[in-house]
Amino acid sequence: MAQFSFKNISKVYFGENTPAVNNVSLELEEGEVVGVIGPSGSGKSTLIKLIGGFIPSDEGEFFYENKNLPPVEDLLIPGFEGVKYLRQDFKLDPNDTVGRRLKFALRHYDEDFAEERYTELIELTQLGGFENKLCKLLSGGQRQRLALAVSIAEFPELLLMDEPFSQLDRGNKLRLINALRDYLSENNISSVIVTHHPEELFGLADRIIVLREGQIIQEGSSNEVYFNPNHKITAELFGPVNWFPNGAEKNYGWRWEDTFLYSSSKDGLKEATVKDLSFAGKTNLYTLKMDESILHAYSEKKFANGQIVWVDFDKSKKLNVRI
């Protein structure tokens, strides 16, 4: 039995002609982490506001353990019971301190447990040493981590997160993702995470849902969605691809990192000319012309502008998609 179930939910904002969310159904098992990805304007943020009970739907049914959840219009305070929502704007009082804000979130617990929980959350979100700092003086990443600590302070049954890592540098992001994954698993907390950066969901989400124009166009594990995207737009959410036409409504191709360059000819390889190169850290990024196509490839090998190279692709990672 699903812990949360949302059936055929739709939302059209006032003054708009097309739905922001269109007939979406979603089930969440207890402790399951679901990632939601899609291009800008696809309905990701609207979807989590709907399933959390923070805005009313135009259509749909909402269940918790097979029991109907009340209409949003009947809630005294927006949000279904047991659901916490980490917003993009954080909603922190600028004149509050880190410590005061977090202790306020723990005010319903007895003193000993609240102190223990406070220490645990400060450690989890790496906010040690900032307890007395005003929220208005925190960096964007620090505010984001404090907002996360406040969201999980009372052990929600469902945690909704909208771009929860957007303001973190790479090192802090990776550390927090790993800590959050373990925390959600240990406490059996269900979660839905919206992001523009699908790589944040690798190793964190049990399932990924892809939205386009308010509808689910694909769902599956991170591995399934990455290696077997159904649509061109899904493939490109994970990074750029060298595409080739395959009929009127289909393309095939390979990701730039699955495109390889050689300085000498081999059987089955195609000739290309280097048109540009740029530094990309461990590798260079090459722009190439092959027949009438412009391709890109990463390579640790050194090639010069105008040089003839030969191109190969990782055949096991070929993408076949609908446009």
C-alpha positions in Angstrom: 0.0 0.0 0.0 1.3 3.4 -1.0 1.9 5.9 1.8 0.8 8.8 -0.3 -1.2 8.6 -3.5 -2.2 11.4 -5.8 -4.6 10.7 -8.7 -5.3 12.7 -11.8 -4.3 16.1 -10.4 -4.5 19.2 -12.5 -3.9 22.9 -12.0 -4.6 25.9 -14.3 -3.5 29.2 -12.9 -5.8 32.2 -13.2 -5.4 33.9 -16.6 -3.6 31.0 -18.2 -5.1 28.8 -20.9 -2.9 25.7 -20.5 -2.5 23.6 -17.3 0.6 24.0 -15.2 0.0 20.4 -14.2 -2.1 18.2 -16.4 -3.7 14.9 -15.1 -0.7 13.7 -13.1 -0.8 10.6 -10.9 1.9 9.7 -8.5 2.3 7.2 -5.7 4.9 7.3 -2.9 6.0 4.3 -0.8 7.1 5.0 2.8 10.7 6.1 2.8 10.8 6.5 -1.0 12.7 9.4 -2.5 11.4 10.7 -5.9 13.2 13.2 -8.0 11.3 15.5 -10.4 13.1 17.0 -13.4 12.0 18.8 -16.5 12.7 22.0 -18.5 11.8 25.4 -17.0 8.0 25.9 -17.0 7.3 22.2 -17.1 5.2 22.3 -13.8 7.8 20.9 -11.3 7.3 23.5 -8.5 3.5 23.5 -9.0 3.4 19.8 -8.7 5.1 19.6 -5.3 3.0 22.5 -4.0 -0.1 20.6 -5.1 0.9 17.2 -3.5 1.9 19.0 -0.3 -1.5 20.8 0.0 0.0 24.3 -0.3 -2.2 25.3 -3.2 -5.6 24.0 -4.3 -5.9 21.8 -7.4 -8.6 22.1 -10.0 -9.0 18.3 -10.3 -7.6 15.2 -8.5 -7.7 13.0 -5.5 -5.2 13.0 -2.6 -4.8 10.1 -0.2 -2.7 9.2 2.8 -2.6 5.5 3.5 -5.8 5.1 1.4 -7.6 7.8 3.4 -8.8 11.0 1.6 -6.8 14.1 2.5 -8.9 17.2 3.2 -9.4 19.9 0.5 -6.8 22.6 0.7 -9.5 25.2 1.1 -10.5 23.5 4.4 -7.0 23.8 5.9 -6.5 26.5 8.5 -2.8 26.6 7.6 -1.6 25.6 4.1 0.0 22.1 3.9 -1.2 18.6 4.8 -0.4 17.4 8.2 3.1 15.7 8.4 4.3 17.4 5.2 7.2 19.9 5.2 8.1 22.1 2.2 11.6 23.5 1.7 10.9 26.5 -0.6 13.3 28.2 -2.9 13.0 31.4 -1.0 13.7 29.8 2.4 11.2 31.9 4.5 13.7 32.9 7.2 13.4 35.9 9.5 16.4 38.0 8.6 16.8 39.2 12.2 16.6 35.8 13.7 19.8 33.8 14.5 20.6 30.3 13.3 20.3 28.9 16.8 17.0 30.7 17.7 15.3 29.7 14.5 16.2 26.1 14.8 15.3 25.9 18.5 12.0 27.5 17.7 11.3 24.6 15.2 12.1 22.2 18.1 9.9 23.9 20.7 7.3 21.1 21.0 9.9 18.6 22.2 11.1 18.2 25.8 14.3 20.1 26.6 16.7 17.1 26.6 15.5 15.7 23.3 15.3 19.1 21.7 19.0 19.8 22.7 20.1 16.4 21.3 18.1 17.0 18.1 19.5 20.5 17.8 23.1 19.2 17.9 22.2 16.5 15.4 20.7 19.0 12.9 23.6 21.5 13.3 26.0 18.7 12.5 24.0 17.3 9.6 23.8 20.7 7.9 27.3 21.8 8.7 26.2 24.9 10.6 28.5 24.6 13.6 30.0 27.9 14.5 27.2 29.9 13.0 24.6 29.5 15.7 24.7 33.1 16.8 24.8 34.6 13.3 21.8 36.6 12.0 20.0 35.0 9.0 20.4 38.2 7.0 24.2 37.8 7.3 24.3 34.2 6.2 25.5 33.2 2.7 22.9 31.8 0.3 24.3 28.3 0.9 24.1 28.7 4.7 20.5 30.0 4.5 19.7 27.0 2.4 21.2 24.6 4.9 19.3 26.3 7.8 16.0 26.1 5.9 16.7 22.3 5.4 17.4 21.8 9.1 14.1 23.6 10.0 12.2 21.5 7.5 13.3 18.2 9.0 13.4 19.2 12.6 10.0 17.5 13.4 10.6 14.3 11.4 8.1 14.9 8.6 6.4 12.0 6.9 6.8 13.7 3.6 9.6 16.2 2.8 9.2 18.3 -0.3 12.3 20.1 -1.6 12.4 22.7 -4.4 16.0 23.2 -5.6 17.5 22.3 -2.2 21.1 22.4 -3.3 21.0 25.4 -5.8 23.1 27.7 -3.7 25.7 25.3 -2.4 29.3 25.0 -3.8 30.2 21.7 -5.3 32.0 20.4 -2.2 29.3 21.3 0.3 26.6 20.0 -2.1 28.2 16.6 -2.4 28.7 16.3 1.4 25.1 17.4 2.1 23.6 15.1 -0.6 25.4 12.1 1.0 24.3 13.1 4.5 20.7 13.7 3.5 20.5 10.4 1.7 21.6 8.6 4.8 19.3 10.7 7.0 16.2 10.1 4.9 16.9 6.3 4.8 17.6 6.0 8.5 14.4 7.9 9.5 12.3 6.3 6.7 11.2 9.7 5.5 9.5 10.0 2.1 10.7 12.8 -0.1 10.0 14.5 -3.4 12.9 16.7 -4.8 12.6 19.1 -7.6 15.8 20.1 -9.4 17.2 21.6 -12.6 20.4 19.5 -12.1 19.5 15.8 -12.4 23.0 14.7 -11.4 22.1 15.8 -7.9 19.6 12.9 -7.8 22.2 10.1 -8.7 22.5 7.9 -5.6 19.8 10.0 -3.8 16.5 9.3 -5.6 14.9 5.9 -5.9 12.9 7.0 -8.9 13.0 10.0 -11.3 9.9 11.5 -12.9 10.3 13.7 -16.0 7.8 16.4 -16.6 7.1 18.3 -19.9 4.2 20.8 -20.2 2.7 19.6 -17.0 2.6 15.9 -17.9 4.8 12.9 -16.9 6.6 11.7 -20.0 8.9 9.2 -18.4 9.7 7.7 -15.0 12.2 5.1 -13.8 15.4 4.7 -11.9 18.3 7.2 -12.4 20.0 4.5 -14.5 17.0 3.9 -16.7 16.2 7.5 -17.4 19.8 8.4 -18.0 20.7 5.5 -20.3 17.3 5.0 -21.9 15.6 8.4 -22.3 12.3 8.2 -24.3 12.5 11.8 -25.6 15.2 14.2 -26.9 14.3 16.7 -24.2 14.9 14.1 -21.4 18.3 13.1 -22.7 19.4 16.7 -22.9 18.4 17.3 -19.2 21.4 15.2 -18.3 23.8 17.0 -20.7 24.4 17.8 -24.4 24.2 15.1 -27.1 25.6 14.8 -30.6 22.3 14.1 -32.5 21.7 12.5 -36.0 18.3 12.4 -37.7 16.6 9.0 -37.8 13.4 9.7 -39.6 10.8 12.5 -39.3 10.1 12.1 -35.6 13.2 10.4 -34.2 16.9 11.0 -33.5 19.8 8.9 -32.4 23.0 10.1 -30.9 25.7 9.9 -28.2 26.5 12.2 -25.3 29.7 14.3 -25.7 31.5 12.2 -23.2 30.7 9.1 -25.1 32.2 10.5 -28.3 35.9 9.6 -28.9 38.6 11.1 -31.0 41.7 9.4 -32.6 44.7 10.8 -34.5 44.8 8.0 -37.0 42.2 6.1 -39.1 40.7 2.9 -37.9 38.1 0.6 -39.5 34.6 2.0 -39.2 35.6 5.5 -38.0 34.6 8.7 -39.7 36.8 11.6 -40.6 36.2 15.1 -39.0 38.0 18.4 -38.8 38.8 20.2 -35.5 37.1 23.7 -35.7 37.6 24.8 -32.1 38.9 23.7 -28.7 38.5 25.0 -25.1 39.9 24.0 -21.8 37.5 21.8 -19.7 39.6 20.8 -16.7 40.9 17.3 -17.0 40.0 17.3 -20.7 39.6 19.7 -23.7 36.3 20.2 -25.3 36.6 20.0 -29.1 34.2 21.3 -31.7 34.3 19.3 -35.0 32.8 19.2 -38.4 32.0 15.8 -39.7 30.3 15.8 -43.2 27.6 18.5 -42.7 27.3 17.9 -38.9 28.8 19.8 -36.1 29.9 17.6 -33.2 31.5 18.0 -29.8 33.7 15.7 -27.8 35.8 15.7 -24.6 39.3 14.3 -24.9 42.5 14.3 -22.9 44.4 14.0 -26.2 45.8 17.1 -27.8 44.6 18.2 -31.2 45.1 21.4 -33.1 42.6 23.6 -34.9 42.2 22.4 -38.4 43.6 19.0 -37.7 42.0 15.9 -39.2 40.8 13.4 -36.6 38.7 10.2 -36.6 35.5 9.9 -34.6 34.1 6.9 -32.8 31.2 6.4 -30.4 30.5 4.1 -27.5 28.0 1.8 -29.3 26.7 0.5 -26.0 25.5 4.0 -25.0 23.6 4.9 -28.2 20.5 7.0 -27.5 17.3 6.4 -29.6 14.7 9.0 -28.9 11.5 10.7 -30.1 11.8 14.4 -30.8 
